Amino acid sequence: MTIAGVSVILILGVVNLILVLFQAASGLRIIKPKIGVHKKVGLLLVVTAIAHAVLAYLAG
């Protein structure tokens, strides 16, 4: 599956990287989001990571 010629697996991988960097930066107090934002981003990270893993498994 592709979106504008780019693999959905690649897109989800990049999104996961950005979310992990956000979580790490907020955990290290480099940025200071509200705790609700931190929790919601964490849940979004879990969902996108599972989708990324399932699609990569099915593609391989």
C-alpha positions as CSV (number, residue, x, y, z in Angstrom):
1,M,0.0,0.0,0.0
2,T,1.2,3.5,-0.8
3,I,0.1,7.0,-0.3
4,A,1.4,9.4,-3.1
5,G,4.0,6.7,-4.0
6,V,5.3,6.4,-0.5
7,S,4.9,3.1,1.5
8,V,2.4,3.3,4.4
9,I,4.9,1.3,6.4
10,L,7.6,3.9,5.9
11,I,5.2,6.7,6.8
12,L,4.2,5.0,10.0
13,G,7.8,4.4,10.9
14,V,8.6,8.1,10.5
15,V,5.5,9.0,12.6
16,N,6.7,6.5,15.3
17,L,10.1,8.1,15.3
18,I,8.7,11.6,15.8
19,L,6.4,10.3,18.6
20,V,9.2,8.5,20.4
21,L,11.4,11.7,20.2
22,F,8.5,13.7,21.6
23,Q,8.0,11.2,24.5
24,A,11.8,11.2,25.2
25,A,12.0,15.0,25.1
26,S,9.1,15.4,27.5
27,G,10.4,12.6,29.8
28,L,13.7,14.4,30.0
29,R,11.9,17.7,30.6
30,I,13.4,19.3,27.5
31,I,9.9,20.2,26.6
32,K,7.1,20.5,29.2
33,P,3.7,19.5,27.8
34,K,0.8,18.9,30.1
35,I,0.5,15.4,31.4
36,G,-2.7,14.8,29.4
37,V,-0.8,15.5,26.2
38,H,2.0,13.2,27.2
39,K,-0.5,10.3,27.9
40,K,-2.4,10.8,24.6
41,V,0.8,10.9,22.6
42,G,1.9,7.7,24.4
43,L,-1.4,6.0,23.4
44,L,-1.1,7.2,19.8
45,L,2.5,5.8,19.8
46,V,1.2,2.4,20.9
47,V,-1.5,2.4,18.2
48,T,0.8,3.5,15.4
49,A,3.6,1.1,16.4
50,I,1.2,-1.8,16.4
51,A,-0.2,-0.8,13.0
52,H,3.4,-0.4,11.7
53,A,4.4,-3.8,13.0
54,V,1.3,-5.6,11.6
55,L,1.7,-4.1,8.2
56,A,5.4,-4.8,8.0
57,Y,4.8,-8.4,9.1
58,L,2.1,-8.9,6.4
59,A,4.2,-7.2,3.7
60,G,7.2,-9.4,4.5
